[in-house]
Each structure stands twice: as C-alpha cells, then as structure tokens.
Amino acid sequence: MKKEEKLISKDMVIAELVEKYPDLAMVLVEDYGFHCIGCFASGMETLEQGAMVHGMGKEDIKVMIENLNELLMSEKNSGKSKTGN
C-alpha cells in the first residue's frame, strides 16, 4: 500500500480513530483486544501507545495498522462504507 493511501497511522489518537471510523471499534476489540476503546485513556493515547500497553510489539503494531488500512481501502474501493466514509 502506498504511503499516501494510508488512512490510519500509529500516531492517531484511539478516540479520534473510532470517531472517524466507528466500525473499526469492533475490529479493535475483537481482533486486537482493545477493550478499553471507550475509557478515558483512549482520548489521549495513540494507537501505538494503546497497542504497546496491550503487549504488542512494533512489528505487531505495524501489521495491525496495515490490516486496518487494508480494511478501509477495500471498503472504499467496493463502495461499501461501514466505517463512516
């Protein structure tokens, strides 16, 4: 995936990500164990910080972000927007 196509980065605040792409909340909870997406820390923590708190390493974080971006791009390209875009 080209850099300019990425919609999500490791530096996005979790609450902002969930607000912009609400359907990703379930992906974060079910696939990555982010059960705290509604807690106060999600308004301050980046995706990378939250992942590290949940025990993910840098490579796992990179793969998660790639997967989230691929999900968004596939929805965008198919015209099916479950993520608010």
Secondary structure as the mmCIF struct_conf table of DSSP 4:
data_model
#
loop_
_struct_conf.conf_type_id
_struct_conf.id
_struct_conf.beg_label_comp_id
_struct_conf.beg_label_asym_id
_struct_conf.beg_label_seq_id
_struct_conf.end_label_comp_id
_struct_conf.end_label_asym_id
_struct_conf.end_label_seq_id
HELX_RH_3T_P HELX_RH_3T_P1 LYS A 3 GLU A 5
TURN_TY1_P TURN_TY1_P1 LYS A 10 ASP A 11
BEND BEND1 MET A 12 MET A 12
STRN STRN1 VAL A 13 VAL A 13
HELX_RH_AL_P HELX_RH_AL_P1 ILE A 14 LYS A 20
BEND BEND2 TYR A 21 TYR A 21
TURN_TY1_P TURN_TY1_P2 PRO A 22 ASP A 23
HELX_RH_AL_P HELX_RH_AL_P2 LEU A 24 TYR A 32
TURN_TY1_P TURN_TY1_P3 HIS A 35 GLY A 38
BEND BEND3 CYS A 39 CYS A 39
HELX_RH_3T_P HELX_RH_3T_P2 PHE A 40 GLY A 43
TURN_TY1_P TURN_TY1_P4 MET A 44 MET A 44
STRN STRN2 THR A 46 THR A 46
HELX_RH_AL_P HELX_RH_AL_P3 LEU A 47 VAL A 53
TURN_TY1_P TURN_TY1_P5 HIS A 54 GLY A 55
HELX_RH_AL_P HELX_RH_AL_P4 LYS A 58 SER A 78
TURN_TY1_P TURN_TY1_P6 GLY A 79 GLY A 79
BEND BEND4 LYS A 82 THR A 83
#
